Amino acid sequence: MELQKAKRKSLNLVGANSPVPVEFGFEDEHPAVSLPFGLKVCGQQFVGSRISMTAIHVVARDEVFLIKGSKHAARIQFDFQNFSVSIYPEVVVVGERGDELVLKFADPAGDHVAQLRFVMNSFIAGDFVTLGAVMAYSGPTKPKEEKKNVEQNWKERYRSIVVAAVSAGLIIAAAFGLYSRYTTGIELHPVLIERVGQPMQATTAGQIAYLNTDAPKGEVLFSINANSGDVLNFKMPCDCEIVLSQGVREGVTVLPTDVILTILVNNVDLSIQALMSVEGLARAMKGDRVYLDLTDGRSIPVQVIAGSGANSASLKGELFVPVQLVAEDGVLTEADIGKYGQLRLTKPGFWN
């Protein structure tokens, strides 16, 4: 009994010591705001006096058919000049206090609380003012005008143009990179333009014991001390110009098929030999265009001729095979001897 009494508090209504139900807050827990509203409950209309987040105070009437402690669905309506806001909470009849009838919200945290709080806060803040039985909006009478677009000065325009140009350039560069990657292939090994000559190779492994680049026809041109102990002499076949291979000199160790020197015949025919990847050779055989890009900026179309050496290398599983490159007559001259270039393959149907 003592615990139950501790959960009650008087509202000083008609009967002395009238208890407040346990499920409600205390009378002074939320302040009541005096603003105009109307209450309709059980078909009866009441004029609102005060309202809080937990309690409703309306003007009492002579004939009130509401039982104390009963729960009802109610409509609370706030009238404005051109519209109204209505909420539909459940209320519990508490009783009368003087000329007021007091009701409590059955669920103070129900669905109605957001709209009720907005109306009360706006009224307290001064956004709503009372005009008799209605409320009016006291804020700005016109909606905020959109900010006018400030005219950009020439610096901002220049910056925008630069950003757009850079973006367009990056897009074009990326597109060109993708295009080049798909259509163009570059061979890794450099290509040297040489005169047509007869190579002289070592026939056995050994060491170069003698070398005479000025030897006349019929004289010993170079000698090799073979690993077997034999001495092999190679004679000059003609009175021709010779070109030593790079790194060849007396005392150098050689292996079979190593080119010692090249004998140049008295003509200006050019020879273009290169090492080409198996993938590049396959593309050339399928019809891709092959170009020799020289260091002087020229791009010369060439044909790829794969001989027995290329076939042997591919059968051995080599990644690069020797090929012969042939250009159109008159495109390369004696002045191009000794120049380097690089092979480029392009798919047909695209620009070169």
C-alpha positions in Angstrom: 0.0 0.0 0.0 2.8 2.4 0.8 4.5 1.7 -2.5 1.2 2.3 -4.4 0.6 5.6 -2.6 4.1 6.8 -3.5 3.3 6.4 -7.1 0.4 8.9 -6.9 0.2 12.7 -6.6 -2.8 15.1 -6.3 -3.8 17.4 -9.2 -6.1 19.4 -6.8 -9.2 18.7 -9.0 -12.8 18.6 -7.8 -12.3 16.0 -5.2 -9.5 16.6 -2.7 -6.5 14.3 -3.1 -7.6 13.0 -6.5 -4.8 10.7 -7.6 -3.0 10.9 -10.9 -2.8 7.5 -12.7 0.6 5.8 -12.6 1.1 5.8 -16.4 1.1 9.7 -16.6 3.7 12.3 -15.9 3.2 14.7 -13.0 1.2 17.9 -13.5 4.2 20.3 -13.7 6.6 18.0 -15.6 5.9 19.8 -19.0 4.8 23.5 -19.2 1.5 24.2 -20.8 1.3 26.7 -23.6 -1.8 28.9 -24.1 -2.5 28.8 -27.8 -5.8 28.4 -29.7 -6.9 25.0 -30.7 -10.0 22.8 -30.8 -10.7 19.4 -29.3 -13.3 16.9 -30.5 -13.8 13.8 -28.4 -16.8 11.4 -28.4 -18.7 13.8 -30.8 -18.3 16.7 -28.3 -16.5 19.9 -29.3 -14.3 21.8 -26.8 -12.4 25.1 -27.1 -8.8 24.6 -26.1 -7.2 26.6 -23.3 -3.7 25.3 -22.8 -1.7 22.3 -24.0 1.5 20.6 -23.1 3.3 17.5 -24.3 1.4 15.4 -21.7 -1.8 17.3 -20.9 -4.7 19.0 -22.6 -6.7 21.8 -20.9 -10.0 22.8 -22.5 -12.9 25.1 -21.5 -15.4 23.1 -19.5 -19.1 22.9 -20.5 -22.3 22.3 -18.6 -23.2 19.1 -20.3 -20.1 16.9 -20.5 -20.7 13.2 -21.1 -17.2 12.0 -20.3 -16.4 9.5 -17.6 -13.3 10.2 -15.5 -10.5 7.7 -16.3 -12.0 6.7 -19.6 -9.9 6.5 -22.8 -11.0 8.0 -26.1 -9.7 8.8 -29.6 -9.6 12.5 -30.0 -8.9 15.1 -32.7 -6.9 18.2 -31.8 -7.1 20.9 -34.5 -4.9 24.0 -34.8 -6.5 26.5 -37.1 -4.4 28.9 -39.2 -5.5 31.6 -41.6 -5.5 29.4 -44.7 -5.1 25.9 -43.4 -5.3 23.8 -40.3 -3.2 21.1 -38.7 -4.9 18.1 -37.0 -3.5 15.3 -34.9 -5.4 12.3 -33.7 -4.1 11.0 -30.3 -5.7 8.8 -27.7 -6.6 10.7 -24.5 -7.7 9.8 -21.0 -10.2 12.0 -19.1 -8.5 13.2 -15.8 -11.3 15.5 -14.5 -12.2 19.1 -14.0 -10.4 22.0 -12.4 -12.5 25.0 -12.0 -13.7 26.0 -15.4 -11.3 23.7 -17.2 -11.5 20.1 -18.2 -8.2 18.2 -18.1 -7.2 15.3 -20.3 -4.0 13.4 -20.6 -2.3 11.8 -23.6 -2.6 8.1 -23.3 0.8 7.8 -25.1 2.7 11.0 -24.8 5.4 9.7 -27.1 3.0 8.5 -29.8 2.8 9.3 -33.5 1.3 12.8 -32.8 4.3 14.0 -30.8 6.3 15.3 -33.8 3.6 17.6 -35.1 2.6 18.8 -31.7 6.2 19.6 -30.8 6.6 21.5 -34.1 3.5 23.7 -33.5 4.4 24.4 -29.8 8.1 25.2 -30.6 7.1 27.5 -33.5 4.6 29.3 -31.3 7.1 29.7 -28.5 9.7 31.0 -31.0 7.3 33.6 -32.3 6.8 32.2 -35.8 3.1 31.9 -35.0 1.0 34.6 -33.4 -2.6 34.4 -32.3 -5.4 36.3 -34.1 -8.4 35.5 -32.0 -9.3 31.9 -32.5 -6.7 31.3 -35.2 -3.0 31.6 -35.6 -1.0 33.4 -38.2 2.5 33.0 -39.6 4.8 35.9 -38.5 7.9 34.9 -40.5 8.9 36.2 -43.9 6.0 36.9 -46.3 7.9 36.0 -49.4 10.0 32.9 -50.1 13.7 33.3 -50.3 14.8 34.4 -53.7 17.3 32.2 -55.4 20.7 33.6 -55.5 21.4 35.1 -58.9 24.2 33.6 -60.8 27.1 35.9 -60.3 28.7 36.7 -63.6 32.1 35.0 -63.8 35.0 37.3 -64.3 37.6 36.6 -67.0 39.9 34.8 -64.6 37.3 32.3 -63.6 36.4 31.8 -67.3 40.0 31.3 -68.2 40.4 28.8 -65.4 37.4 26.9 -66.6 38.6 26.8 -70.1 42.1 25.6 -69.0 40.5 22.8 -66.9 38.3 21.7 -69.8 41.2 21.8 -72.2 43.4 19.7 -69.9 40.6 17.2 -69.3 40.0 16.9 -73.0 43.7 16.4 -73.6 43.9 13.7 -71.0 40.9 11.9 -72.5 42.4 12.1 -76.0 45.8 10.9 -74.7 44.2 7.9 -73.0 42.2 7.1 -76.1 45.2 7.3 -78.3 47.2 5.1 -75.9 44.5 2.4 -76.1 44.4 2.7 -79.8 48.1 2.4 -80.2 48.3 -0.5 -77.8 45.7 -2.4 -79.8 46.9 -1.6 -83.4 50.7 -1.1 -83.1 53.5 -3.4 -82.0 57.2 -2.5 -81.6 60.0 -5.0 -82.0 62.6 -4.8 -79.3 65.8 -5.6 -81.3 67.4 -2.8 -83.3 67.9 -3.2 -87.1 71.2 -2.3 -88.8 71.4 -1.4 -92.5 74.5 -3.1 -94.0 76.1 -3.8 -97.4 75.6 -7.2 -98.9 78.6 -9.3 -98.1 79.9 -12.9 -97.6 80.4 -13.8 -94.0 83.3 -15.9 -93.0 82.6 -18.0 -89.9 84.7 -20.1 -87.5 84.3 -23.8 -88.3 85.5 -25.0 -84.9 85.9 -23.8 -81.4 89.3 -22.3 -80.6 91.4 -19.1 -80.5 92.2 -16.6 -83.2 96.0 -16.9 -83.5 96.5 -14.7 -86.6 94.5 -11.9 -88.2 95.6 -9.8 -91.3 92.9 -7.5 -92.6 95.2 -6.3 -95.4 95.9 -9.8 -96.8 95.7 -10.0 -100.7 93.9 -12.6 -102.6 95.2 -16.1 -101.8 97.0 -15.1 -98.6 96.1 -16.2 -95.1 93.4 -13.9 -93.7 93.1 -15.4 -90.2 94.1 -18.6 -88.4 92.4 -20.4 -85.6 94.1 -22.7 -83.1 91.4 -25.3 -82.6 90.8 -27.0 -79.3 91.7 -30.3 -80.9 95.3 -29.0 -81.5 94.9 -28.3 -85.2 95.7 -25.0 -86.8 93.1 -23.8 -89.4 94.1 -21.2 -91.9 91.5 -19.2 -93.8 92.6 -17.5 -97.1 91.4 -14.3 -98.7 89.1 -15.3 -101.6 89.3 -12.0 -103.5 90.8 -8.5 -103.5 87.7 -7.1 -101.7 87.0 -4.9 -98.7 86.4 -6.7 -95.4 84.6 -5.7 -92.3 85.5 -7.3 -88.9 82.8 -8.3 -86.6 82.6 -6.4 -83.4 85.1 -7.6 -80.7 87.1 -9.8 -83.1 90.9 -9.6 -82.6 93.9 -11.8 -82.2 93.6 -14.0 -79.0 89.8 -14.0 -78.9 88.1 -17.3 -78.3 85.5 -18.2 -80.9 82.8 -20.9 -81.2 81.6 -22.7 -84.3 79.4 -20.5 -86.7 80.7 -17.3 -85.1 81.1 -14.7 -87.8 84.7 -13.5 -87.9 84.4 -11.0 -90.7 82.4 -10.1 -93.7 83.8 -9.8 -97.2 82.1 -7.0 -99.2 81.7 -7.5 -102.9 82.3 -4.4 -105.1 78.6 -3.3 -105.2 76.3 -1.1 -103.1 73.6 -3.6 -102.5 72.2 -3.3 -99.0 71.2 -6.0 -96.6 68.8 -5.6 -93.8 68.7 -8.5 -91.3 67.0 -8.5 -88.0 65.9 -10.6 -85.1 62.1 -10.6 -84.9 59.8 -12.0 -82.2 57.8 -15.1 -83.1 54.6 -13.1 -82.3 55.7 -10.3 -84.6 56.6 -12.7 -87.4 53.1 -14.3 -87.0 51.5 -10.9 -87.2 53.5 -10.1 -90.4 52.5 -13.4 -91.9 48.8 -12.6 -91.2 49.0 -9.3 -93.1 50.1 -6.7 -90.6 52.0 -3.8 -92.2 55.7 -3.7 -91.3 57.6 -0.4 -91.2 61.3 0.3 -90.6 61.5 3.5 -88.5 65.0 5.0 -89.0 66.7 7.4 -86.6 66.5 10.2 -89.1 62.7 10.2 -88.8 61.8 8.2 -92.0 59.4 5.4 -91.9 60.0 2.8 -94.7 57.6 0.0 -95.6 59.4 -3.3 -95.7 58.6 -7.0 -96.4 59.6 -9.7 -94.0 61.2 -12.8 -95.5 61.6 -15.7 -93.2 64.2 -18.3 -94.4 65.4 -21.6 -93.1 67.1 -20.0 -90.2 63.8 -18.6 -88.9 62.2 -22.0 -89.2 65.0 -23.8 -87.4 65.0 -21.2 -84.5 61.2 -21.5 -84.1 61.4 -25.3 -84.0 64.0 -25.0 -81.2 61.6 -22.9 -79.2 63.5 -19.6 -79.6 61.5 -16.4 -78.8 63.3 -14.4 -81.6 64.1 -15.7 -85.1 66.4 -14.2 -87.8 64.6 -12.6 -90.8 65.5 -10.7 -93.9 63.9 -7.3 -94.6 63.4 -6.0 -98.1 62.5 -2.4 -99.0 61.4 -1.0 -102.3 64.1 -0.3 -104.9 65.7 3.1 -104.5 64.3 3.9 -101.1 67.6 3.0 -99.3 70.9 4.3 -100.7 74.5 4.0 -99.9 74.2 6.9 -97.5 71.9 4.8 -95.3 74.6 2.2 -94.6 75.3 2.0 -90.9 72.0 3.5 -89.8 69.9 1.9 -87.2 66.1 1.5 -87.1 63.3 -0.2 -85.3 60.5 -2.4 -86.7 56.9 -1.4 -86.2 53.9 -3.4 -87.0 50.4 -1.9 -87.6 47.1 -3.6 -88.3 45.7 -2.9 -91.8 42.8 -0.6 -92.0 44.1 2.0 -89.5 46.1 5.1 -90.0 49.9 4.6 -90.0 
